[in-house]
């Protein structure tokens, strides 16, 4: 990981890169539009042409692209979703698919790409740049926060706020009816959303893929809650949790073993990916994407940008894709103490 001087090196810039392409890929995330805007505007600032590819790698394969100017990204900073649309392209996983994409980049005279997305996007970008010698910079955009080269991915903060707001509402009805709610949140392989929203919403238990609590401990914790006088409870469950039962099976299991509990399930699902981005996500997207363009102009390539200790840094794709995303398990201990 290397720290970056925030000043661009303007000397090398204009000679090498004349056109930069941008796309969003994988699951959409709030703040992707702020990211697209920042790429298009930074290009305009440095007198570089910007081409936006629709539907991620699939748009590159099909040559589905448009020129983007500073004005074509007006008023999108606060919009959820992505105006470039997003997809998970199966065809890009094939050599033939990537060859078509490279052809279209040539046709549009694209010298380098900014790839906004998560782990699948970075994996594809790494292979593509190695095969076709096209400089790429990865920008982490996913609500899951499961990229190791950054403390925060674009969209994560907004998703956390969406989840906490939803759980606050569920808490109201849980409390009115003296119920136990299992709330499933997103995070296929990572428990960031569950862990942080769980602490933020004051959940009684948090189940994440990184730590297998075990069914017996869950039952024990719920018995303890009852004994301590709690009449309602919230258990936040990450969709990738490894306890061995899905959220509905968990609810049935608890109902069978603790008949005193009146159990309900809420799966928050894709609403977590929508909505207007928070100021944090807009600022993060703006900082990372201006830097992505400047890095390409400085001759840097094939790295991801991230925010670590409030500094914009670069990491190799390998570092970014590490299995250990650095989840803070200390939060589980905090949650235990606070749910006494
Ligand atoms: O964006 C990441 C993510 O939200 C994961 O947490 C989830 O498993 C996945 O996307 C689901 O996405 P889709 O329904 O688009 O396949």
Boltz pocket constraint, residues with backbone or C-beta under 6 A from the ligand:
constraints:
  - pocket:
      binder: B
      contacts: [[A, 26], [A, 27], [A, 28], [A, 142], [A, 143], [A, 144], [A, 186], [A, 187], [A, 188], [A, 189], [A, 239], [A, 273]]
      max_distance: 6.0
